[in-house]
Amino acid sequence: MGKEKTLENLPKNWKDILLDGLPVEVSVEGEIKMTYPDGMNNGGSLPEFMKMVGISRKNHATLLKKYDEYSDMIEIGRLHAEAWWKRFGRLSLKGEKVNQGLFSMYMKNMYGWRDSPLAKETSDTILKDLTKDAELDAKFKITKETEKEDTIN
């Protein structure tokens, strides 16, 4: 079992790591090297941050409860990551080749997006619809008998 983490024994630059990540060199075709920051400013995830600073989910939960500074920064990081992904999605609608189904599934899993109707049906909306139907029936003098006459047999 590892020692419980405190803010004091996290890396001194843990806030920078959360938002900007650690530079990772990626070789492309064996020649070109580029730096890819994987922090939450670039759509990184909380598990990636926890891996970079060497904490478990249990230690992360303890830090969240114990330190307001930590929980505030995590909330800021999550906001940055969500904003990055939303911007990515918005830009992809302008011509980037992105699998929209996978993007939608990712957003649903990570940020609670869901498919739902714009307005939920409630007893109030149903009552309003029935009232409107009754008003229309009265206006056009529609009764059960006239309704039957209009029905095609």
Secondary structure, 3 states (H helix, E strand, C coil): CCCCCCHHHCCCCHHHHHHHCCEEEEEECCCEEEEEECCHHHCCCHHHHHHHHCCCHHHHHHHHHHCHHHHHHHHHHHHHHHHHHHHHHHHHCCCCCCCHHHHHHHHHHHHCCCCCCCCCCCHHHHHHHHHHHHHHHHHCCCCHHHHHHHCCC
